[in-house]
Amino acid sequence: MDLNFTAEELAFRDEVRSFLRDQLPADIAAKIRSGLAIRAADYTRWQKILHKKGWGAPSWPKQFGGTGWSPVQLHIYDEEAAAAGAPRTIPFGLKMVAPVIMAFGNPAQQQTFLPRIVSGEDWWCQGYSEPGAGSDLASLKTRAERQGDHYIVNGQKTWNTLGQHADWIFCLVRTDPNAPKQQMGISFLLIDMKTPGITVRPIITMDGAHEVNEVWFENVKVPVENRIGEENKGWTYAKFLLGHERTNIAGVGASKRELGRLKDIARQETKNGKPLIDDPLFAARIAQVEIDLMALEITNLRALSAEAEKRAPGPEASVLKIKGTEIQQTLTELMMYAVGPYALPFHRESSEEGDLKSVAGPEYAAPLAASYCNMRKTSIYGGSNEIQRNIISQMILGL
């Protein structure tokens, strides 16, 4: 196998670098490279810039307004964008519900929703998890009762990410309460967040952020035309979406950027009068996470190749999810270890505003505790890593 880029791929890389150098807003890049929080407006601003270039949906086929890039081009773009400090794409629209609409939606749904996703006009969020139905999504209880040409939705979703900014939510709802769980009885609805009866309540996480929410539905009226595919067949579409979500969680490009930040910190911190990166034990830990990241990168390319061939991600998506999240967590742990007590105090508000002068220690240490706390969630969402190991044992090992 030849892992070197072709001349055409190197030319594409140069084009991506040139675009990022000229068009990526400096204030956004500075926040990303420093590990600071960025606002919803930053994500939207960057998405509109990408859309103007024609790069708003790198993984979409051309027929739906995407780039039609090859798996290698997708990999190059992801790596270069992360290295330059571009925000990761908010996945709920572009990488989660959009593939479902492309694969299972009707032409009217494709024409209505896809252009507004790629342009950044609509912000989407996910309505899957419920109290008592997280990794075991098939136990969900949110009900949708059909009344003529509408459904009436009642129930609660939780751990809803960034729903406070969302225009639309895609939801799993139970339309046949008597059907066996998973196989039947669940439908996939697209719901306008401005519909009367929807209430979004914030959940403040341990790092002080308002990133997730509870979403309540009280007699919410949803047109039947907003149902994806067949009634009671939503579990099929949900599994398709989860494969794309788990692939996206891997975050290879972002982890490579954070690995570079870890090395920079280790060069500045000292132990016994020498740079920490020269300490054999700490250097060995950096080397191990770098080796793991290289292996993850190859697996990610395999998953991208499957997607380009219009195949749903298989069990390799679970491998990506497990290793990707473990690497992300390890990187934040090593950064915390490197700076010691200087990582402990942090102010979420200062992190969001980019003002770190009030925080003790070097500026680069200020966001590390918040990042560490935030990354604890990654091995749980998108299906916990324990669930992913069960999927691998069943689908690959036949256990």
N, C-alpha and C positions, 0 to 999 in steps of 0.2 A: 504494500500500500504506500503510495506517494503522498506524504502529508504536506508537501510544499505547495504554495499557491502558484497558479499558472500566471502567465504574463497578464492575461485579461483580469484575473482576480486581484493582482497587485495594482493594476490601473484603477480598478473599482475602489480598492482601499484608499488610494490617493485621492479619488473623488470624494469619498466619505470624509476623509480628514480635512480636505479643503472646505467642504460645506460646514463641518462642525466648527472649524476655526473662524469662519466668516459669519455664521448665522446663530450659533449657540449663545444666548445672552450671558454676559460675563457674570452678572450677579447670581444667576441660577447655578452656573458651573462652580462658582466659589463656594456656595452653600453645600453642594453635593460633595465636592472634594474635601470639605472640612467636616463632613458628617453632620451637618446641621439640618433641621427640619425645613421643608419647603411647603409653600402654601398651594391651595387648589388652583389659584390664579396662575401660579408658575407652571403647573402641569398643563393647563389649558393654553397658555401662551406658547409653550413649546410645541404642543400638538398642532396648533394653527400654523406655526412656522413650517413644520414637517409637511403638513397638508399642502401648503402653497408650493413646496418643492416637488410634491408628488410622492412623498415618502411617508405619508401618514399611516399607512397600514403595510409595513414591510412583509408580513407573513401572509397577506391575502393574495389570492389570484387576481390577475388583471381584470377579469370579467366583472369583479365586484369593486373595482377601484383601487386594488392593491398594486404592489410593485411587480409581482410575479418573480421575485428574486429566487435564485437557487439556494439550497441549504447552506452552501459555503458563503454566499453573499450575505445571507441572514446572520451567519456566525460572525463575519467580518464587521458588519454594521453594529451588531450588539457589542462586540468587543471594543470597537473604536468609540462608540457613543459613550459607553461606560467609562473608558479611560479619559475622555474629554470632559467628563462631568455632566453629561446629559441626564435628565431624570429618567428613571425607569418608566416605561409606559404603564399607566393605570390599566390593569388587565381586564377589568370587568366588562368593558365594552368591546375593545379591540381583540382581545385574546380569549374571551370566554363565551359571551353570548353571541358575538358575531359568527364564529364558526358553527354554532348551533343553527342560527338563522340561515346561513349559507347551505348547510346540509339538510335541514329539515323544514325550514320555513317556506312559505309559498311566495310566488313572485311579488305579490303586493307587499308582503312583510319585508322582503329584501329591498324593494325600492323605497319603502318608507323609512326603515331604520338604518340601513347600512351607510348611506351617504352622510347622515347626521352623526354617526359614530366616528367615521374617519375624519370628518371636518372639525371635530371637537365641539360641535354644537350641543350634543347630548352627553351627559355624564351618567354612567350606569353604575348600579350597585347590585349586590347579590342577596337573594332571599332564600337561603338554604337552611342553615342551622336554626334550631329551636331549643328552648329549655328541654332537656331530656332527649334531644335528637340532634346530636352533633356529628360524630363520626358514624353513628347509626342513623343516617338520614331517612331510611325507610320507615322509621318510627314517627315521622313528622305528623302533626295534628292540625295544622292550619287547614281549614275547610274552604272549599269553593263549591257552592250549590248553584246549579244552573237554573236560571229563571228566564225563559225565552231566549233572547239574543245576548244575555249578559250572565256573568257569574257574580254571585255575592260572596265576598271573601271575608272570613273572620279568623283571627288567630294572631300569633306573635312569632317574629323572627328575632334572633339575637346574634351577637358578634358580627353585626352588619358593618362592613368596613366603608368608611367615608360616605355613608348614606346621607349625611347632613348636607352634602353638596349635590346629591343625585337628582337627575330629572326623571330617570326611569329605574325600575327594579325588575329583575327577572326572578320569578318565584316558583318553587315547588309547592304545590297544594294538593290536598287529598280531595279527589272528586268522587271516589267510591269508597266509603268507609268500611264496606263489608268485604272488599277484595283482599286477598293475601298481600302482605306487605312486599315491597320491591317489584314483584312481577306485574302487578296491576294496581289500579286505583289512584295513581298519582299523575297529575297533569302539570304542564310547564306553561306558565302565564307571564306575559309582559305587561307591567302595570305602571301607569303614569303616576309619579310620586306626588303630583298636585291633586290627585283624586280625593274628594272629601272622604274622611274616615281614616286616613293614614296619619299616624303620629310617630315622630322620630324622637327617641329619648337617648341622650348621650350616656355612654359608659366611659368613665375616666380611668385609664389604665395605670399600672404601677409606676410608669415613667411620667405621669402627669399629663398625658396627651388625651385629647378627644379625637380618637381615631375610629372607634367602634361605637355601635349603637344598638338599642332595641328598636324594632319597628313593629308597631301595633296596627292591625287591620280590624276596623269595626264597620261591618256592613259596607265594604268597599265594592263599588260597582265596576266590573271589568268586562269590556266587550268580548264576546266569544271569538271575534276575529283576531284578538290578541293572544290566542292560544297557539303555541307552536305544535304542529303535527296533530296527532290523534288524541282524543280524550282518553285518559287512563294509561297512556303510553309514555308519560313523562320521565319515567325512570330510565328508559333507554336513552333519552336526550341528556338526562342528568349525568349518566356515566360517561357519555361522549365529552361533555363539558369538563368533567373532573379530570379526564386525561390531559386536556389542554391546560387546565389550571396547574396540575402538578408539574408539567413540563416547564411552565413559566416560572414556578416557584424556585427552580434550580438557581437562576440568577448567576450564571457563570461569569458574564462580563463584569457585573457589579462586584462579585467576589474577587476577581483578579485586580480590580481597582483597589479594593479594601486591603488585599494582600500587600500591594505596593505601599499603602498608607501605614500598615503595620510595620513594614521594614523601615520606613522613614522614621517612625516613632522610636523603633528599637535602636536606630543610629543616634538619636538625640538623648535617649535615656542611658544612664550609666549604672554599672554595677562594679564595685571594687575599683573605681576609677577608669574603667574601660567601657566602651559602648556596649549596650546590652546585646546587640546583635552578634558580638564576638563571644558571648558566653556559650559554651558548647551545648548545654542543656536547652537553653532558649532557642538557639539556632537550630537544634534538632527538631524542636516543636514547629518552628516555622517551615522547615524542610518537609515535615510530614504533611502539613496542611497543603503545601504547594504540590506535592505528589498527588494527594487526593484530588486536588482541583484539576490537575492535568488529566487524570482518569475520568473525572466528571465531564470534562470538555469533550472527550471522544464519545462518551455515551450521549451527550447532548446532540452532537452532530448526527448520530444514528437516529435519534428521535426527530430531528428536523428533516432528515431524508424521508422518513416514513410519512411525515406530514405533507411534504412536497409531492409524494405519490398518492395523496388523498386518502391515506390510511389513518384511522384514529390511532393515537398513541397507545402502545401496548404496555406490558408490565415494565418496560424500561422507564416509563413515566414515574412509576413508584420508586425505582432506583434513583432517578434524578431528584425526586422529592426528598428522599431520606438523606442522601449524601449532600445534596445542595444545602439543606437546612442545617445539617451537622457542621458543614464547613462555615456557613455564615455565623453560627453560634461560636465556633472555635475562634474565629477571627476576632469577634468582640471580646471573648474571654482573654485572649492573648494581649489585646490592646489594653484592657483593664489591668492585667498583671504587669504590663510594662510600665505604666505610669503610677501604679500603686495608689496611695491615698488621694492623689490629686484628681483621680477619676470619680471620687465619691460625691462631692457636692456638685449639683448642677441645677440650673433654672430652666425649666421648659420654655418659659416666655422669652428668655434671653436667646435660647437656641433658635427659636422660630424667627426672632428679629435679627439674628446675626450679631447681637451685641454680647460679647463674652467678657467684657472688662471687669465685671463684678465677680467673676468666678475665680477661685483660688488656683494657683499653679499655672502652667503653660496653657495657652489658648487651645492647643490641639487636644488637651485632656478634657476640656469642658463638656463635649457632647458624648463622651464615651459611656458614662453610666446610663444615660437615656437610651443609647443604642443597644447596650447590653440587655437592659430590661425589655426593650421592644422586641429583640430577637428571640426571647424565650418562647414567643408564640409560634414561631415558624415551624417547629416540629409537631405542632398540634393542628393548625388550620390546614384546609385542603385535604382533610383525612389524616389523622394522627400517624406518626411514623410506625406505631405498633400495628395499625390497620394496614399500612403499606407493606409491612413484612408478611402479614397474613396473605395479602394479594400475591406477593412474589412466591410464597411457598405453594400456593394453590395453582397459579398459572404457569410457573416455571418448573418447580420441583414436583408438582402433582401430589402434594401432601394434603 
